């Protein structure tokens, strides 16, 4: 019997930026096929990762269900893209008994939260990509070989790992993107001051990405850009994001699609709950809540297109918003303070320096004949004290339930049987107490809905929200449904 055994060398090092050059006479082996496959796979992943990002693409909704064995976590089927550009498909709904997981992972819980844990704990639902080899087939081999040595898997299947963990996955790029756009939300366009310089704005972008120290010893709050250079400055700042920040978020010189190895999974949600030690095992106590505020989502290009178009249509309908370019007032101006009290237009020309006319309306008090303003006849509406913005709106039933969509998460948080409703909205409701905030107030408009006539009345601005009355007078104030709009005026 021969003492020699058949030897199959392992494949050499494969490089994702190379593809096979097919020529006549080229001997094709395992290396060539694997190289071709790797090249196509990595180009596909680079497309996902470089051009789109990562996160939930569709589905993968989360739900907590009550069962006899305690809370059960349900994850619906769906798809995500990993931080390394891999598609992760979950073809069927998945579930996990939370108490069973706690009993099997006691050491992990105590390592993360102490022994015993004090207060509520948080677990994270994480989705990861993996692959497995399947479909064994016979392969040529030498004599007297075992079954394992004479068969090999002929397919590699995409798969997933869905797990609970006490540690959230690394999502550095997602966190940096959110930080960058949080910065942009603090910047307004105004000609009231020179605003940020180009280098100051660029340094802010670098600072938010953790590349530099704070650019200001005392930040100029609020951040503003002048209308004359806002677009150019923002375009340049986006260039800093692309050329300086993003290369640090997508690591790997040979494989541009790869994020750091620790960034291989996608966060779906965070579970918050109390636990008790019962016997030798931990069990949930009370309600299990789901927090998805840190979950990254990956919106389709079609979706983003509609968002941009809707914002563009809103902007084109807004008219002139900068006092530095008041022109075409008869058709395009939205500054109601320049209307006659009867609503007619007053100013028909341009008010810029080239017109040799008054550029500051305050000068009209000293010389009203310069523009024939006739202020003595009180023909103008006084200028507003500050920005006027609709901050909440919605429609509610007599039971305080929302009917259809609401704006800014407006909701009824308290209701009495005599037709009183306490409403609240998410966007930083402030109690407009004149002694605490004299430059801030709300205007509330509403209409009742019901078979009989009723009244809509603002009763009080309270610490937690706005208390209104929507009821039928004379019948024990029977509650009525209502529609409501809340606007805000302030000087900030």
SVG drawing of the C-alpha trace seen along z (x, -y; Angstrom):
<svg xmlns="http://www.w3.org/2000/svg" viewBox="-78 -114 83 116">
<polyline fill="none" stroke="black" stroke-width="0.4" points="0.0,0.0 1.3,-3.4 2.3,-5.6 1.6,-8.7 -1.7,-10.7 -3.2,-13.1 -2.4,-16.7 -4.5,-19.7 -2.8,-23.0 -4.7,-25.8 -5.6,-28.8 -3.1,-31.6 -3.8,-35.1 -6.7,-36.6 -7.0,-40.4 -10.4,-42.1 -9.1,-44.6 -8.0,-42.0 -10.1,-40.0 -9.1,-37.1 -7.7,-37.9 -9.0,-35.1 -6.7,-34.2 -6.3,-31.1 -4.2,-28.5 -4.8,-29.7 -5.2,-26.8 -8.1,-27.5 -8.0,-26.3 -9.7,-27.0 -7.7,-30.2 -9.0,-31.7 -12.7,-31.0 -12.4,-32.2 -10.6,-35.4 -13.4,-36.1 -16.0,-35.5 -14.2,-37.7 -13.8,-40.6 -17.6,-40.6 -18.6,-40.2 -16.5,-43.1 -17.6,-45.4 -21.2,-44.7 -20.4,-45.3 -18.5,-48.5 -21.5,-49.8 -23.7,-49.3 -21.2,-50.6 -19.6,-53.4 -22.6,-54.9 -25.5,-54.1 -24.3,-53.3 -25.7,-50.6 -28.8,-50.0 -32.3,-48.5 -33.5,-48.5 -37.0,-47.1 -38.9,-45.0 -37.3,-43.8 -40.0,-45.3 -39.7,-44.7 -42.5,-43.7 -42.8,-42.4 -45.4,-39.8 -46.7,-38.5 -46.7,-34.7 -47.0,-32.1 -43.2,-31.9 -42.8,-35.7 -42.0,-38.4 -41.2,-37.1 -39.2,-39.3 -40.5,-39.1 -38.4,-40.2 -40.2,-40.3 -38.6,-39.2 -36.7,-41.8 -33.4,-43.0 -30.4,-45.1 -27.0,-46.1 -24.1,-45.5 -21.3,-48.1 -19.2,-46.0 -21.7,-46.2 -23.0,-42.7 -26.7,-42.1 -28.4,-40.4 -31.7,-38.8 -34.0,-37.4 -36.5,-35.3 -38.9,-34.4 -40.1,-36.0 -37.8,-35.2 -38.6,-35.1 -36.8,-34.7 -38.1,-34.1 -36.4,-36.8 -36.5,-34.9 -34.9,-31.9 -32.1,-34.1 -31.6,-35.6 -31.3,-32.2 -28.7,-31.0 -26.6,-34.2 -26.4,-34.9 -22.7,-35.5 -22.9,-38.1 -25.6,-40.0 -23.6,-40.1 -20.4,-41.1 -22.2,-44.0 -24.6,-45.2 -23.1,-43.9 -24.0,-41.1 -26.9,-41.5 -27.8,-44.2 -29.2,-47.4 -32.0,-49.2 -33.2,-48.6 -30.9,-47.0 -30.6,-47.4 -30.1,-44.6 -29.5,-45.2 -31.1,-43.3 -28.3,-42.9 -28.3,-41.4 -25.1,-40.1 -24.0,-38.6 -22.5,-35.1 -22.2,-32.3 -22.2,-28.5 -21.0,-25.8 -23.7,-23.3 -24.5,-20.6 -21.8,-17.9 -20.6,-16.2 -18.0,-13.5 -14.6,-14.7 -11.6,-12.8 -9.3,-11.5 -6.7,-8.9 -7.3,-5.3 -8.4,-4.5 -9.8,-8.0 -12.6,-8.8 -15.9,-10.2 -14.9,-13.6 -11.9,-13.4 -13.8,-12.3 -16.6,-14.8 -16.7,-18.6 -19.4,-21.3 -20.3,-22.6 -22.2,-25.7 -21.7,-28.7 -25.0,-30.1 -25.6,-33.6 -26.9,-33.4 -27.6,-35.6 -27.1,-35.8 -29.8,-37.4 -28.8,-37.9 -29.3,-39.7 -26.3,-41.3 -25.4,-43.6 -23.1,-45.6 -24.3,-47.6 -22.5,-47.2 -20.0,-49.7 -21.8,-52.2 -19.2,-54.9 -20.2,-56.3 -23.9,-56.4 -23.2,-58.3 -20.9,-60.7 -23.5,-61.4 -26.1,-62.2 -23.7,-64.5 -22.9,-66.2 -26.5,-66.9 -27.2,-67.9 -24.6,-70.6 -26.3,-71.6 -29.6,-72.0 -28.0,-74.6 -27.0,-76.8 -29.4,-79.3 -29.1,-81.7 -29.4,-85.3 -28.1,-88.7 -28.3,-90.0 -24.5,-89.4 -21.5,-88.4 -21.9,-84.8 -19.4,-82.0 -16.4,-82.1 -15.6,-79.3 -12.7,-78.0 -14.8,-78.2 -17.5,-76.1 -15.0,-73.6 -13.4,-73.4 -16.9,-72.7 -17.3,-69.8 -13.9,-68.4 -14.7,-68.9 -18.0,-67.0 -16.1,-64.1 -13.6,-64.1 -10.7,-65.2 -9.8,-68.4 -10.2,-70.3 -13.1,-72.8 -12.6,-75.6 -13.8,-78.3 -12.9,-79.2 -16.4,-80.7 -18.8,-79.5 -20.7,-82.2 -24.2,-81.1 -26.3,-80.8 -24.4,-79.7 -25.4,-81.7 -24.3,-81.9 -24.8,-85.0 -27.2,-84.6 -24.5,-85.8 -22.1,-82.9 -24.3,-80.2 -24.5,-77.9 -20.8,-78.1 -19.7,-77.6 -22.0,-74.5 -20.8,-73.0 -17.2,-73.4 -18.1,-71.9 -19.7,-68.9 -16.4,-68.5 -14.5,-68.3 -16.9,-65.6 -16.2,-63.5 -12.5,-64.1 -11.4,-64.2 -14.0,-62.6 -15.4,-59.7 -12.0,-58.0 -11.6,-57.4 -15.1,-55.8 -14.5,-53.3 -11.3,-51.6 -9.2,-49.2 -6.8,-50.1 -7.0,-46.9 -10.7,-46.3 -12.5,-49.7 -15.8,-48.2 -14.7,-46.9 -15.4,-48.7 -13.3,-47.8 -13.8,-44.2 -15.7,-45.1 -18.3,-47.0 -19.9,-44.0 -23.5,-44.0 -26.5,-46.3 -28.4,-47.5 -32.2,-46.8 -33.3,-48.1 -32.7,-48.4 -34.7,-46.6 -35.2,-48.3 -36.6,-46.5 -36.2,-45.6 -35.1,-42.1 -35.4,-40.1 -33.4,-37.2 -35.8,-34.3 -34.0,-31.2 -30.9,-30.8 -32.2,-32.7 -33.0,-36.2 -36.5,-37.1 -38.0,-40.2 -40.1,-42.4 -42.7,-44.8 -42.9,-46.1 -40.3,-45.6 -40.0,-48.6 -38.3,-48.9 -36.1,-52.0 -35.2,-52.3 -33.8,-55.8 -30.2,-54.6 -31.2,-52.3 -29.8,-53.2 -32.2,-53.1 -31.2,-53.0 -33.7,-54.9 -34.1,-54.2 -33.0,-56.8 -36.7,-57.1 -37.7,-57.9 -35.0,-60.6 -36.0,-62.0 -39.5,-62.7 -38.2,-64.2 -36.1,-66.7 -38.9,-67.5 -41.3,-68.2 -38.8,-70.5 -38.2,-72.2 -41.9,-72.8 -42.3,-74.3 -39.3,-76.6 -40.6,-77.9 -43.9,-78.7 -42.4,-80.6 -41.6,-83.8 -39.0,-86.2 -37.6,-85.5 -34.5,-87.7 -34.8,-91.4 -31.6,-92.0 -33.4,-91.5 -36.9,-92.9 -37.9,-93.1 -41.0,-92.1 -43.2,-92.9 -46.4,-92.9 -46.2,-89.1 -43.5,-87.4 -43.2,-88.9 -44.3,-87.0 -43.6,-89.7 -47.1,-90.7 -45.8,-93.7 -45.5,-95.6 -49.2,-95.2 -51.8,-97.9 -54.3,-97.2 -56.8,-96.3 -54.5,-93.6 -53.4,-95.5 -49.8,-95.7 -48.0,-98.9 -44.4,-98.7 -44.0,-98.1 -40.3,-98.7 -37.0,-97.5 -35.5,-98.6 -31.9,-98.0 -29.0,-100.5 -28.9,-100.7 -32.4,-102.1 -31.3,-105.1 -34.3,-104.7 -34.6,-104.0 -33.0,-100.7 -34.1,-100.8 -37.8,-101.2 -37.1,-102.9 -35.9,-105.9 -39.5,-106.3 -40.5,-107.6 -38.1,-110.5 -38.9,-111.1 -42.2,-109.4 -42.4,-111.4 -39.3,-109.6 -41.4,-106.5 -44.9,-108.1 -45.5,-105.7 -48.2,-107.9 -47.6,-106.3 -49.7,-109.0 -52.8,-107.4 -51.9,-104.0 -52.0,-102.3 -49.3,-99.7 -49.5,-96.6 -46.9,-96.7 -43.9,-94.3 -44.0,-91.0 -41.9,-90.6 -40.1,-87.5 -40.4,-84.3 -43.9,-82.8 -43.9,-79.1 -46.6,-76.4 -45.3,-73.9 -48.2,-71.4 -51.5,-70.4 -53.9,-67.5 -57.5,-66.1 -58.9,-64.3 -62.0,-62.4 -64.2,-63.2 -62.3,-60.4 -58.9,-62.2 -57.8,-59.7 -56.0,-61.0 -57.8,-60.9 -55.5,-60.7 -52.0,-62.1 -50.7,-64.7 -47.9,-67.2 -45.0,-67.1 -46.5,-64.2 -49.3,-66.2 -51.2,-64.2 -53.8,-64.4 -52.1,-63.5 -55.0,-64.1 -58.8,-64.4 -61.7,-65.0 -65.4,-64.3 -66.3,-67.9 -64.7,-68.5 -61.3,-69.5 -58.2,-68.2 -54.5,-68.7 -52.5,-68.6 -48.7,-68.3 -46.3,-68.2 -42.8,-66.9 -40.8,-69.9 -39.8,-71.6 -43.1,-72.9 -42.4,-75.8 -44.8,-77.2 -45.2,-80.8 -45.2,-82.4 -44.4,-86.0 -42.3,-86.2 -40.1,-83.3 -40.0,-83.8 -41.3,-87.2 -40.2,-86.7 -42.2,-83.6 -45.9,-82.8 -48.3,-80.5 -51.3,-81.1 -53.9,-78.3 -56.7,-77.9 -59.3,-75.2 -62.7,-74.1 -65.1,-71.6 -66.6,-68.6 -69.9,-67.1 -73.6,-66.8 -74.4,-69.8 -72.8,-73.2 -70.1,-73.5 -67.3,-75.7 -63.5,-75.6 -61.6,-77.6 -58.1,-77.8 -58.4,-77.5 -54.7,-77.7 -51.1,-77.2 -49.8,-74.7 -46.4,-73.4 -47.1,-70.1 -49.1,-71.4 -52.0,-73.5 -55.4,-72.9 -58.4,-73.5 -62.1,-73.0 -64.0,-71.3 -67.6,-70.7 -71.3,-71.3 -72.2,-74.1 -75.3,-73.6 -75.2,-69.7 -72.6,-69.1 -69.9,-70.1 -70.1,-66.9 -66.8,-66.4 -66.6,-67.0 -64.0,-66.1 -61.8,-68.9 -59.2,-70.1 -56.3,-72.2 -53.3,-74.2 -50.6,-75.7 -48.3,-78.4 -45.3,-79.9 -43.9,-83.4 -40.6,-84.2 -37.6,-86.5 -34.9,-83.9"/>
</svg>
